[in-house]
Amino acid sequence: MPDHERLDEGINETDLDLIAALQWSPRAGVRDLAEVLGVSAATVSRRLNRLIDNGHLRVVAQINWSALDEVPPRYVWMSAEPKLVASLAAEVSQLEQTQYVAITTGPSDIFAIVQPRNRADGADLLIDTLSGLDGLVSSRTDTVLKSHRTAAEWRLNRLSREQCDRLQGTRVSETVQSATLTEEAWRVARLVRRNGRIGATEVARALDLPQSTAYRVLLGLLDRGIVTPRVEIEPGLIGFPIDALINLTVQLGELTTIAGILSKHPSARSVATVAGTASLTYIGSFRSEQDVERLITDDLASLSGINHIEVSMVQRVLKRYWIRRDGVRLLDDALNFPSVNDAIADPRSVGNLD
């Protein structure tokens, strides 16, 4: 079935092409996007503004914890009293350390990804805060040891190779380099985190920095992969209404190979090696339950070294990458990342590095 037959909310083919281009190059300028897509700059600007104003799309950025030697995320699986599942999930989504919260079917009722501020905060969060929430029956926690793929890499397959090549010059580094950030760099990183298309002029104005300093710090963060711009949009809005969470127990000698193969699967939003009851956790978005079945019976079944899988299906996403959701809409009142109080520049910014 063509994409436009699956969509609602007034999303058309031009919007899908624009979203795909932004997923490939989140900081591409309006004129660059227009030239690659074969439409006018006015059309790109109008459609982008509409997507943002309707709460359908934001370009944010992820700060890569592995580059900064910070505390890794935790995957928390919770079982709840049946009548309190929704209220417990809502309460978990209010915690500033939760970047993802969903109500699920399968072994657990709720799945959350939490990002502690530090190791002490991680212990307090898991031992005291979460365990004290009303309705929680039991929980288990897996620690992310290595991210093989993140949602920033999940994209619509709509662009030709030529279009991707033409956008290549507007892309930022995907190679993550370790670094220790100055307070000045942290301030810029937090600002970019909330608006992945922000330019140096806007950074300088928001943080009262010299233009040359803002440009140097911003460029350094992007070039070293410390911050990675990403498009935030609900997959269901663009034809992928099914999310599946799959825990895999695999033979140790095959772990890296299987993680690499799964990271390349078109449905993959996240693949991580975890310390817990499973070896790998796979999070994917699909067009239908039949596509989930094909992943399991065809793709996973063909891989040697998988001993066991555990599948959970997402029923409702309350929060994704720190932004609370109302169906397919992103809620503006939930753009407060942990410990960030910096000013927000206009998310429609062209986002060129100069």
Buried (B, 14 or more C-beta within 10 A) or exposed (E): EEBEEBBEBEBEEBBBBBBBBBBBBBBBBBBBBBBBBEBEBEBBBEBBEBBBEBBBBBBBBBBBBEBBEBBBBBBBBBBBEEEBBBBBBBBBBEBBBBBBBBBBEBBBBBBBBBBBBEEEBBEBBBEEBBEEBEBBEEBEBBBBEBBBBBBBBBBBEBBEEEBBEBBEEBBBEEEBEEBEBEEBBBBBBBBBBBBBBBBBBBBBBBBEBEEEBBBBBBBBBBEBBBBBBBBBBBBBBBBBBBBBBBBBBBEEEBBEBBBEBBBEBEBBBBBBBBBBBBBBBBBBBBBEEEBBEBBBEEEBEEBEBBEEBBBBBBBBBBBBBBBBBEEBBBEEEBBEBBEBEBEBBEBBBBBBEE
